[in-house]
Amino acid sequence: MKLVIHCGLHKTATTSFQLLCARNRALLHRCGVLFPELGPHMQHSYLMHEIQSLGIDVLTDYLRTSRATAGASCETVLLSGEDFENCIVDLALAREVESAAHIAGFSAVEWHVVVRPRDATCDSLYAEMSKHGVVLDRAVMQQAAERRGCFYASTAAFNYIFVLDYPRLAPRFAKAIAGKIVDYSMDAFTRHHQMPLPPFARRRSSTPITPMRVSLRGGLKETIFCQPLGQRS
């Protein structure tokens, strides 16, 4: 069984995708994909928060449970949480996440990343953090993007690493991990309605498919399994 980690980036339509998956869990399961529940949360970033507080065993236990829940009919467990973005910079953490997946019984890990241009990312993150009362200096963010390709910010809940220049950091990330990376432009990620159904998610039930469900199934191919900017193994 494969683990797919949709790790952002932040401000790349992640919330819309997570809402779509959360509202259509049963359909995804029939298509061979488990989008596991995480308490009251719609997405899986909170696993990263717990890892920072309690350690990697939290993830190992969650993945074991998810794999058992998926059952023999599922080929993929999908986690979606933009706070997994930290792993692109924190390579030791990325390796810990992969190790937890293998300990939990997964045969492969794939990292799926949605990318937008550097300056657009900086502008969007600045606006979003300001909306939540986090005071940032836009010029400092730009300087961080140019010098390091990422920006660090801490709140009471989480220590964030925002990836601002993914193409710069991607080779380093790919070299450090064992799993495959598939990345997409934001335009490709959001053009899901033009995509056909992926082979692994062919219909396994006679339940009628509504237009929303058709859109989801096409979107799953687009966002998780097709039209990448690149694939690295």
Secondary structure by P-SEA (a helix, b strand, c coil): cbbbbbccccccaaaaaaaaaaacaaaaaaacccccccccccccaaaaaaaacccaaaaaaaaaaaaaaacccccbbbbbcccccccccaaaaaaaaaaaaaaacccbbbbbbbbccaaaaaaaaaaaaaaacccccaaaaaaaaacccbbbbbccccccccccccccaaaaaaaaccbbbbbbccccccccccccccccccccccccccaaaaaaaaaaaaacccccccccc
